[in-house]
Amino acid sequence: MSGITYVRGDATVPSVKGVKVIAHVCNDIGGWGRGFVLALSRRWPEPEAAYRAWHRERASNDFGLGALQLVQVKPDVWVANMIGQRGVLPPARVRSRRGKMGSAGVPVRYEAIDTALSRLADPVIELAASVHMPRIGCGLAGGKWSRVEPLVTERLVRRGVAVTVYDHGEGRS
């Protein structure tokens, strides 16, 4: 069985062979413009465009907490937009959130991340892909990796999916 590998680097440039899925957490209000999504948008326009269209047309699709959208950006690279946070923190609260707010005060929704990861497993297995991610739900969503890591393990690793988690400089935990 595969496990979680932790590396220092940029999750948008996985350096392994084969098909890769870059997974990250999005909010449920259509906001795209802070955090890891900026790195995605610098590399490829498709994930942001797909997310914005998905949100815009939400009355007729599955957009909402726990939903998953897979966007192909290269023949061997996909981006998984996973809705795992309710709203966003105002900028002033982003600076003060670490250690100063309880989980009720942050946008992360662990049950939504769990649902999205569960939905991600089958397509990843069908693609024979590995999954690459920052510490999802733990940046601007304000979550704790000690709560997210077991979800990644249960939904992906236990199904044989190789997962790499990238730590990229200051500001991400």
PyMOL commands that set and color helices and strands:
alter all, ss='L'
color gray80, all
select helices_A, chain A and resi 36-43+46-56+58-60+91-96+103-105+110-127+145-155+157-159
alter helices_A, ss='H'
color red, helices_A
select strands_A, chain A and resi 4-8+20-27+68-74+77-85+130-133+163-167
alter strands_A, ss='S'
color yellow, strands_A
deselect
rebuild
show_as cartoon
